[in-house]
Amino acid sequence: MIIVQVKEGEPIEKALKKFKRKFEKTGIVRELRSRQAFEKPSVTNRKKMMKAVYVQHLRATEE
């Protein structure tokens, strides 16, 4: 359960922003979307490899 401490006189928009930030950090939405459909391990590994190649390419062009 996510608990957000709200100070006296703090606007509700600021409290909502804190809640959204904490909720995003937990990764619940990401995990929920990944569990909606089964993905074969080979597909998962292929995605990881493609991401690693992409990041490596970005770092190479950055230098």
N, CA, C and O atoms as a DFTB+ gen file, in Angstrom:
252 C
 N C O
     1  1       0.846      -1.172       0.000
     2  2       0.000       0.000       0.000
     3  2       0.890       1.234       0.000
     4  3       1.871       1.307       0.740
     5  1       0.538       2.198      -0.836
     6  2       1.310       3.423      -0.947
     7  2       0.709       4.472      -0.027
     8  3      -0.487       4.760      -0.087
     9  1       1.552       5.039       0.824
    10  2       1.099       6.065       1.755
    11  2       1.825       7.362       1.432
    12  3       3.049       7.388       1.304
    13  1       1.054       8.436       1.301
    14  2       1.611       9.751       1.006
    15  2       1.298      10.675       2.174
    16  3       0.138      10.871       2.535
    17  1       2.352      11.239       2.759
    18  2       2.166      12.178       3.857
    19  2       1.816      13.547       3.274
    20  3       2.557      14.083       2.450
    21  1       0.684      14.109       3.704
    22  2       0.245      15.415       3.230
    23  2       0.395      16.408       4.373
    24  3      -0.114      16.189       5.473
    25  1       1.095      17.495       4.102
    26  2       1.308      18.521       5.123
    27  2       0.081      19.422       5.217
    28  3      -0.746      19.475       4.307
    29  1      -0.011      20.108       6.307
    30  2      -1.120      21.037       6.539
    31  2      -1.090      22.150       5.489
    32  3      -0.064      22.805       5.301
    33  1      -2.205      22.357       4.816
    34  2      -2.324      23.416       3.822
    35  2      -1.701      23.089       2.476
    36  3      -1.641      23.953       1.602
    37  1      -1.233      21.855       2.289
    38  2      -0.623      21.469       1.022
    39  2      -1.720      21.213      -0.020
    40  3      -2.702      20.535       0.283
    41  1      -1.571      21.739      -1.229
    42  2      -2.613      21.532      -2.236
    43  2      -2.727      20.062      -2.647
    44  3      -1.754      19.309      -2.612
    45  1      -3.936      19.683      -3.033
    46  2      -4.206      18.289      -3.406
    47  2      -3.441      17.898      -4.662
    48  3      -3.089      16.731      -4.834
    49  1      -3.179      18.870      -5.550
    50  2      -2.447      18.570      -6.776
    51  2      -1.027      18.096      -6.463
    52  3      -0.504      17.186      -7.107
    53  1      -0.418      18.727      -5.467
    54  2       0.943      18.355      -5.076
    55  2       0.959      16.951      -4.460
    56  3       1.870      16.163      -4.713
    57  1      -0.060      16.651      -3.650
    58  2      -0.157      15.315      -3.046
    59  2      -0.383      14.260      -4.119
    60  3       0.176      13.166      -4.041
    61  1      -1.199      14.578      -5.122
    62  2      -1.436      13.647      -6.220
    63  2      -0.154      13.396      -7.001
    64  3       0.118      12.267      -7.409
    65  1       0.627      14.439      -7.208
    66  2       1.889      14.303      -7.925
    67  2       2.843      13.390      -7.162
    68  3       3.528      12.564      -7.765
    69  1       2.890      13.535      -5.830
    70  2       3.717      12.662      -4.990
    71  2       3.263      11.211      -5.123
    72  3       4.075      10.297      -5.260
    73  1       1.926      11.021      -5.078
    74  2       1.379       9.670      -5.184
    75  2       1.748       9.039      -6.520
    76  3       2.179       7.887      -6.570
    77  1       1.578       9.791      -7.596
    78  2       1.885       9.259      -8.926
    79  2       3.358       8.885      -9.045
    80  3       3.702       7.865      -9.643
    81  1       4.232       9.724      -8.468
    82  2       5.668       9.451      -8.519
    83  2       5.999       8.162      -7.767
    84  3       6.757       7.328      -8.261
    85  1       5.429       8.003      -6.571
    86  2       5.671       6.793      -5.786
    87  2       5.117       5.564      -6.503
    88  3       5.748       4.508      -6.520
    89  1       3.930       5.713      -7.095
    90  2       3.292       4.607      -7.804
    91  2       4.128       4.184      -8.996
    92  3       4.263       2.990      -9.262
    93  1       4.689       5.138      -9.714
    94  2       5.520       4.841     -10.881
    95  2       6.797       4.114     -10.463
    96  3       7.251       3.208     -11.161
    97  1       7.378       4.507      -9.327
    98  2       8.617       3.888      -8.854
    99  2       8.417       2.422      -8.464
   100  3       9.342       1.619      -8.583
   101  1       7.229       2.075      -8.005
   102  2       6.990       0.693      -7.600
   103  2       6.992      -0.256      -8.781
   104  3       7.299      -1.437      -8.615
   105  1       6.653       0.233      -9.993
   106  2       6.670      -0.605     -11.187
   107  2       5.463      -1.505     -11.313
   108  3       5.514      -2.495     -12.042
   109  1       4.386      -1.198     -10.633
   110  2       3.194      -2.041     -10.658
   111  2       2.581      -2.087     -12.056
   112  3       2.203      -3.154     -12.537
   113  1       2.484      -0.929     -12.703
   114  2       1.851      -0.870     -14.019
   115  2       2.668      -1.651     -15.036
   116  3       2.113      -2.378     -15.861
   117  1       3.987      -1.501     -14.977
   118  2       4.866      -2.210     -15.911
   119  2       4.716      -3.721     -15.754
   120  3       4.637      -4.457     -16.738
   121  1       4.679      -4.170     -14.500
   122  2       4.542      -5.602     -14.239
   123  2       3.169      -6.107     -14.676
   124  3       3.059      -7.206     -15.221
   125  1       2.140      -5.329     -14.446
   126  2       0.795      -5.713     -14.843
   127  2       0.702      -5.892     -16.352
   128  3       0.109      -6.858     -16.832
   129  1       1.284      -4.969     -17.092
   130  2       1.254      -5.070     -18.553
   131  2       2.049      -6.267     -19.047
   132  3       1.661      -6.909     -20.022
   133  1       3.156      -6.572     -18.383
   134  2       3.962      -7.716     -18.820
   135  2       3.263      -9.038     -18.522
   136  3       3.507     -10.032     -19.206
   137  1       2.409      -9.061     -17.522
   138  2       1.711     -10.296     -17.162
   139  2       0.419     -10.517     -17.940
   140  3      -0.183     -11.586     -17.839
   141  1      -0.013      -9.533     -18.709
   142  2      -1.273      -9.672     -19.446
   143  2      -1.189     -10.754     -20.511
   144  3      -2.170     -11.452     -20.769
   145  1      -0.026     -10.896     -21.128
   146  2       0.132     -11.912     -22.167
   147  2       1.461     -12.621     -21.942
   148  3       2.462     -11.991     -21.602
   149  1       1.461     -13.936     -22.136
   150  2       2.682     -14.713     -21.943
   151  2       3.663     -14.402     -23.062
   152  3       3.285     -14.290     -24.228
   153  1       4.909     -14.268     -22.691
   154  2       5.966     -14.022     -23.666
   155  2       7.009     -15.120     -23.519
   156  3       7.501     -15.384     -22.422
   157  1       7.339     -15.753     -24.635
   158  2       8.306     -16.837     -24.588
   159  2       9.661     -16.315     -24.130
   160  3      10.019     -15.173     -24.418
   161  1      10.419     -17.155     -23.412
   162  2      11.739     -16.723     -22.952
   163  2      12.666     -16.295     -24.090
   164  3      13.477     -15.385     -23.921
   165  1      12.546     -16.955     -25.256
   166  2      13.407     -16.581     -26.382
   167  2      13.094     -15.166     -26.861
   168  3      13.998     -14.434     -27.264
   169  1      11.825     -14.780     -26.820
   170  2      11.434     -13.434     -27.233
   171  2      11.954     -12.423     -26.217
   172  3      12.435     -11.353     -26.591
   173  1      11.859     -12.761     -24.940
   174  2      12.364     -11.875     -23.889
   175  2      13.865     -11.661     -24.054
   176  3      14.353     -10.535     -23.966
   177  1      14.594     -12.754     -24.294
   178  2      16.044     -12.642     -24.468
   179  2      16.383     -11.819     -25.707
   180  3      17.328     -11.030     -25.691
   181  1      15.619     -12.000     -26.776
   182  2      15.868     -11.240     -27.998
   183  2      15.657      -9.751     -27.763
   184  3      16.425      -8.927     -28.259
   185  1      14.609      -9.401     -27.001
   186  2      14.352      -7.996     -26.684
   187  2      15.482      -7.408     -25.860
   188  3      15.895      -6.272     -26.095
   189  1      15.991      -8.176     -24.887
   190  2      17.101      -7.712     -24.069
   191  2      18.332      -7.459     -24.929
   192  3      19.018      -6.451     -24.755
   193  1      18.614      -8.375     -25.862
   194  2      19.771      -8.228     -26.741
   195  2      19.628      -6.991     -27.634
   196  3      20.586      -6.239     -27.816
   197  1      18.445      -6.788     -28.182
   198  2      18.216      -5.639     -29.051
   199  2      18.366      -4.333     -28.274
   200  3      18.898      -3.353     -28.795
   201  1      17.898      -4.324     -27.038
   202  2      18.033      -3.134     -26.209
   203  2      19.501      -2.865     -25.896
   204  3      19.945      -1.717     -25.924
   205  1      20.258      -3.930     -25.597
   206  2      21.679      -3.782     -25.297
   207  2      22.439      -3.254     -26.513
   208  3      23.327      -2.412     -26.374
   209  1      22.096      -3.744     -27.694
   210  2      22.749      -3.272     -28.919
   211  2      22.417      -1.804     -29.145
   212  3      23.283      -1.016     -29.525
   213  1      21.169      -1.440     -28.913
   214  2      20.736      -0.055     -29.101
   215  2      21.472       0.882     -28.142
   216  3      21.954       1.939     -28.549
   217  1      21.556       0.493     -26.884
   218  2      22.237       1.321     -25.880
   219  2      23.723       1.433     -26.207
   220  3      24.315       2.503     -26.074
   221  1      24.313       0.336     -26.631
   222  2      25.737       0.331     -26.992
   223  2      25.974       1.264     -28.173
   224  3      26.965       1.994     -28.199
   225  1      25.072       1.245     -29.148
   226  2      25.181       2.122     -30.309
   227  2      25.058       3.591     -29.890
   228  3      25.793       4.440     -30.393
   229  1      24.135       3.892     -28.975
   230  2      23.975       5.261     -28.490
   231  2      25.236       5.740     -27.787
   232  3      25.677       6.871     -27.994
   233  1      25.813       4.885     -26.963
   234  2      27.022       5.276     -26.226
   235  2      28.211       5.458     -27.171
   236  3      29.066       6.313     -26.941
   237  1      28.263       4.651     -28.236
   238  2      29.353       4.771     -29.194
   239  2      29.243       6.077     -29.975
   240  3      30.259       6.719     -30.242
   241  1      28.038       6.477     -30.344
   242  2      27.867       7.719     -31.084
   243  2      28.045       8.930     -30.182
   244  3      28.370      10.017     -30.660
   245  1      27.838       8.755     -28.888
   246  2      27.980       9.847     -27.932
   247  2      29.435      10.261     -27.765
   248  3      29.728      11.436     -27.543
   249  1      30.339       9.309     -27.870
   250  2      31.760       9.573     -27.648
   251  2      32.429      10.212     -28.812
   252  3      33.627      10.490     -28.759
